Amino acid sequence: MGGKAFEDNKNRYAVLSAYTETNTSPIRQLMYDYHRQGLDQMVVTVDKGRSTITHTLENLAKIYDAAPMSVCLSMFKDAKLDELVNIYSKAGVSEKENVYEMLYQIYPAETERLDKIKQTSN
């Protein structure tokens, strides 16, 4: 991963820009809330932690609206999509549908993976 600005769209420069530019700055808050307020809370109260994660995913929509080709969206997908399927496996039907719709708008090519959110049973 190089540091040249135009080498490719997933180099160090692109990642640094995604985390520091104003239009994609919600990724920093998303990552903090997802891990600290969401996953850490799930240790104590699964439903409350999952609810927090659901609300943090709204930041993905903000990033997508501002910069739909941002590298931070693809990095989040690569790192967290399977984890999200596992997190929502025990969620209620309405929460699953809400998260599915939110993620489908951002990652329409990931239908097969996203469908697992709906398929898992309570």
N, C-alpha and C positions, 0 to 999 in steps of 0.2 A: 504494500500500500504506500504509494508515493505521496509527496507533499506538493506536487505541481497542480495548479488550479484546474487545468483542462485535461489532465491525463486520463481520467475516467470519472464516473459519477459516484464511485465508492472509495475514493482515496482519502487520505488523512485530511486534506483541505476541505473536501465536501462534508466529512463528518464533523469537523470543527465548526464549519460554517452553519451546519444544521443545528448545532447546539448553542450557537451564539447569536444568530440572526434574530431580529425582532419577530419576524413573521412565523418562525418555527420555535420560538422560545417556550411555548407551552410543553415541549418535550421534557424540559428539565423538571417542571412541576409534576408532570405525568409520572416520570420515573420515581421521583421521591414519594409521591402519594401512593403509587402502585405498590412499591416495596415497603415503605415505612408505615403508611397508614392502612394499606390493604392486606398484604401478605402477613406482616407482623401481627396485625389485629386478628387474622384468621386463627392464629394459635390460641387466642382467648375466646373469640366468638366468631365462628365460621360465617354465619349469615351477615354480621356487621362488616367483617372484612371484605366479603364478596360484594356487598352493597357499595362500599367505598371504592372498590376496584371498578365497579360499573360506572360510578360517577367520574372516575379519573379517565375512563375511556372517552369521555366527551372531549377531552383535550386532543385526542387523535383526529376527531372531526374538525377541530379548529386548525390543526396543522394541515390536514388534507385540503381544507378550503383555501388556506393561504399559499400552500406549496405542495400540490398533489404529487409531484415527482421527487419530493424530499427523500434523501437517503435515510433519514431517521424513521420514516414510515416503513421502509423495507427492512431496516435493522430491527425495529420493534416486532414486525411480523415474523422474521426469522427466529428471533429469540423467544417470543412470548405466545405465538398463536396456539401451539400444542398445549402449553401451560394453561391458557385460557379455556381450552376445551375441557381440561381436567377440572379446573376451578368451577366451571358451570355445570358439571355433570350432576351435581346434587341441588342445583338451583330450581326454583319454581318455574313453571311454564312461561309466565309473563316475563320474568327476568331473562330467561333463555332467549325468548323471541326478541326482546329489546336489544340484548347484546348482539344477537345474530344480525339483526337489521343494521345496527350501528357499524359492525365490522364488515358486513357485506358491501355497504356503500363505499368503503375504503379499499377493500380487497376482493373485488368481484371475481378475480381469477382463482381465488382460493375456496370456491364453493364446496368442493369435496371435503376439505378440512373443516370448513365452517358448518357443514351439515351435521357433523358429529356433535355439535353443541345441541342441536335439536333432537338427535337420535338417542342420546344418553338418557337413562331412566333415573327417576328419583330414588 
